[in-house]
Amino acid sequence: MEPAFILLLVIFAVLVFTYTNGFHDAANAIATVVGTRVLTARQAVILGAITNFIGALSGVAVAKTIGAGLVDAHLITIGTVFCAMIAGIGWNVLTWYFGLPSSSSQALIGGLLGAALATAHNHWNVIQWSVFYPKVVLPMLISPVLGFIGGMAMMTALFVLIRPMRPRVVDRVFGRLQLVSASFMGWSHGFADGQKTMGIVALACFVATKHGGLQHIPKWLSFLYSPEFEIKTWIKWTCGLAMAMGTYIGGWRIIQTLGRKMVRLRPVHGFAAETTAATLLLVTGRFGMPISTTHTITTAIMGVGCARRFSALNWELVERILWAWVMTIPASGLLAYGLVVAGGILGF
């Protein structure tokens, strides 16, 4: 099979994953604005698609962490990237079907780690631990805590501010402000998650060029040639558009879970949760830390709900969500590992 065709197949798989990330994580950006009835679901997904696309074009620090910092590109193949994407897509679709807001970011990371480990025949040095620990593991553990505490703190401060105001006035004011916070959240989601698949496409092009003989591809495919790891302009636009299209389709099951089932929200609560989560995504994204949009907004919503009273949360649903989080990296990693092993047995 021609190296260029294999690479195009891998890029297609990455774009499918990006698309599933859009409809899977659309709820992260728009669940609260739908749950508070400030916008209809269709209006919200249009807003989310536009702001996701703009956010995806706004930086490359996270893309470099994912594509060049997690695994040693010299020890993997283009098939490694393909198996990682198939595993990530499979986990995204499974959790979407059950309406669980699991992390597409962690599915991507788990898939890449599992596939790389299988390709390297269980040599753990294929994982670049000097980047993985400080930029992935620590932020992954800390960001949900910060999201929860930040959401609770902001909601507590807003309670003091709105205490003299009538409920109708509060809803009207924060209904308008939530349009700003929802746009900020949509932009931050694109900024955080859009870059992750950009890094994977750049990694695929680099690996295919280094190991796959892309020196002989036709001239009209020369844009795929990448002797160095580089986030090219066509990669940014392609991944940004794929995510925007997925967001426009919407993740209705997860929207229901986050926006209406977990805790009852009003516009002021949505504003607090979105502003908290978006700010955290912006700050960590600047440092190239690929934290989970899902974890951040979900814990911010939890914190906002607990600012009223801890019994406001649907704790049975929270438990299901937490189990999905714990399982994401191991499940997607094992799936990707199995795909690489199966491919080797079948001679692919």
Residue pairs with C-beta under 8 A, 6 or more apart in sequence:
3 78
3 208
3 212
3 213
3 214
3 216
3 217
4 214
4 217
4 218
4 221
4 224
6 78
6 82
6 208
6 212
7 78
7 204
7 205
7 208
7 212
7 214
7 224
8 221
8 224
9 82
10 78
10 81
10 82
10 85
10 204
10 208
11 201
11 204
11 205
13 82
13 85
13 86
13 89
14 81
14 85
14 197
14 200
14 201
14 204
14 239
15 197
15 238
15 239
15 242
16 85
16 89
17 85
17 88
17 89
17 92
17 104
17 108
17 197
17 200
18 194
18 197
18 239
18 242
18 243
18 246
19 242
19 243
19 245
19 246
19 249
20 89
20 92
20 93
20 96
20 104
20 246
21 92
21 104
21 108
21 193
21 196
21 197
21 243
21 246
22 49
22 52
22 242
22 243
22 244
22 245
22 246
22 247
22 248
22 249
23 96
23 246
23 247
23 249
23 250
23 251
24 92
24 95
24 96
24 104
24 246
24 251
24 254
25 104
25 189
25 193
25 247
25 251
25 293
25 294
26 45
26 48
26 246
26 247
26 249
26 250
26 251
26 254
26 255
27 101
27 251
27 254
27 255
27 257
27 258
27 259
28 101
28 185
28 189
28 258
28 277
28 293
28 294
28 296
28 297
28 298
29 48
29 51
29 52
29 182
29 185
29 186
29 188
29 189
29 247
29 293
29 297
30 39
30 41
30 44
30 45
30 47
30 48
30 182
30 185
30 186
30 250
30 255
31 254
31 255
31 257
31 258
31 259
31 297
31 301
32 178
32 182
32 185
32 258
32 259
32 265
32 269
32 270
32 273
32 274
32 297
32 301
33 39
33 44
33 47
33 178
33 179
33 182
33 270
33 274
34 40
34 41
34 44
34 255
34 259
35 255
35 258
35 259
35 260
35 265
35 270
36 175
36 178
36 259
36 265
36 266
36 267
36 269
36 270
38 175
38 178
38 179
38 182
38 267
38 270
39 47
39 179
39 182
41 250
41 252
41 255
44 182
45 247
45 248
45 249
45 250
46 248
47 179
47 182
47 183
47 186
48 182
48 186
48 189
48 247
48 248
49 244
49 245
49 247
49 248
50 186
50 244
51 183
51 184
51 185
51 186
51 187
51 189
51 190
52 186
52 187
52 189
52 190
52 194
52 240
52 243
52 244
52 247
53 190
53 194
53 240
53 241
53 243
53 244
54 187
54 190
55 186
55 187
55 188
55 189
55 190
55 191
55 192
55 194
56 190
56 191
56 193
56 194
56 195
56 198
56 236
56 239
56 240
56 243
56 244
57 190
57 194
57 236
57 237
57 240
58 187
58 190
58 191
59 191
59 195
59 285
59 286
60 195
60 198
60 231
60 236
61 195
61 285
61 286
61 287
61 288
62 191
62 192
62 195
62 196
62 199
62 285
62 288
62 289
62 290
63 195
63 196
63 198
63 199
63 202
63 231
64 199
64 229
64 231
64 288
65 131
65 135
65 136
65 199
65 288
65 289
65 290
66 108
66 109
66 112
66 195
66 196
66 199
66 200
66 203
66 290
67 198
67 199
67 200
67 201
67 202
67 203
67 206
67 229
67 231
68 199
68 202
68 203
68 229
69 128
69 131
69 132
69 135
69 288
70 109
70 112
70 113
70 116
70 127
70 128
70 131
70 132
70 136
71 112
71 113
71 116
71 126
71 127
71 128
72 116
72 120
72 125
72 126
72 127
72 128
73 203
73 206
73 207
73 210
73 229
74 210
75 116
75 119
75 120
75 123
75 125
75 126
76 115
76 116
76 119
76 120
76 126
76 207
77 119
77 207
77 211
77 212
78 204
78 207
78 208
78 211
78 212
79 119
79 340
79 343
79 348
80 112
80 115
80 116
80 118
80 119
80 207
80 340
81 112
81 115
81 200
81 203
81 204
81 207
83 111
83 115
83 118
83 336
83 339
83 340
83 343
84 108
84 111
84 112
84 114
84 115
84 116
84 200
84 336
85 111
85 200
86 111
86 335
86 336
86 339
87 107
87 110
87 111
87 114
87 115
87 332
87 333
87 335
87 336
87 339
88 104
88 107
88 108
88 110
88 111
88 332
88 336
90 332
90 335
91 102
91 107
91 110
91 111
91 328
91 331
91 332
91 335
92 102
92 104
92 107
95 101
95 102
95 324
95 328
96 251
96 253
96 254
97 253
98 253
99 253
99 254
99 256
99 257
100 254
100 257
100 320
100 321
100 324
101 254
101 257
101 258
101 294
101 298
101 321
101 324
102 294
102 321
102 324
102 325
102 327
102 328
103 292
103 293
103 294
103 295
103 325
103 328
104 193
104 292
104 293
104 294
105 192
105 193
105 196
105 290
105 291
105 292
105 293
105 294
106 140
106 292
106 325
106 328
106 329
106 332
107 328
107 329
107 332
108 196
108 197
108 200
108 332
109 136
109 290
109 329
110 328
110 329
110 330
110 331
110 332
110 333
110 336
111 332
111 333
111 335
111 336
112 200
112 336
113 127
113 329
113 333
113 336
114 332
114 333
114 334
114 335
114 336
114 337
114 340
115 336
115 337
115 339
115 340
116 126
116 127
117 123
117 124
117 126
117 127
117 333
117 337
118 336
118 337
118 338
118 340
118 341
119 126
119 340
120 126
135 287
135 288
135 289
135 290
136 289
136 290
139 284
139 289
139 290
139 291
140 291
140 292
140 295
143 280
143 284
143 291
143 292
143 295
143 296
143 299
144 292
144 295
144 296
144 298
144 299
145 299
146 280
147 276
147 277
147 280
147 295
147 296
147 297
147 298
147 299
147 300
147 302
147 303
148 299
148 300
148 302
148 303
148 306
149 303
150 276
150 279
150 280
150 300
150 303
151 272
151 273
151 276
151 277
151 299
151 300
151 301
151 302
151 303
151 304
151 307
152 303
152 304
152 306
152 307
153 303
154 272
154 275
154 276
154 304
155 268
155 269
155 272
155 303
155 304
155 307
155 308
156 307
158 268
158 271
158 272
159 307
162 170
162 268
165 173
170 266
170 267
170 268
171 266
171 267
171 268
174 266
174 267
174 268
174 270
174 271
175 267
177 267
177 271
178 267
178 270
178 271
178 274
181 270
181 271
181 274
181 275
181 278
182 270
182 274
184 274
184 275
184 278
185 274
185 275
185 277
185 278
185 297
186 247
187 278
188 277
188 278
188 279
188 281
188 282
188 285
188 293
189 281
189 293
190 240
190 243
190 244
191 281
191 282
191 285
192 281
192 284
192 285
192 290
192 291
192 293
193 243
193 293
194 239
194 240
194 243
195 285
195 290
196 290
197 239
197 242
197 243
198 231
198 235
198 236
198 239
199 231
201 235
201 238
201 239
202 226
202 229
202 230
202 231
202 232
202 235
203 229
205 224
205 225
205 226
205 235
206 226
206 227
206 228
206 229
206 230
208 214
208 224
208 226
209 215
209 224
209 225
209 226
209 227
210 227
214 224
214 225
215 225
217 224
217 225
223 232
223 234
226 232
257 317
257 321
258 297
258 298
258 301
259 265
261 314
261 317
262 298
262 301
262 302
262 305
262 313
262 314
262 317
262 318
262 321
263 269
263 301
263 302
263 304
263 305
263 312
263 313
263 314
264 312
265 273
265 301
265 304
265 305
269 301
269 304
269 305
272 300
272 304
272 307
273 297
273 300
273 301
273 303
273 304
274 297
274 300
276 300
276 303
276 304
277 293
277 296
277 297
277 300
280 291
280 296
280 300
281 291
281 293
281 296
284 291
295 325
298 321
302 313
302 318
305 312
305 313
306 312
306 313
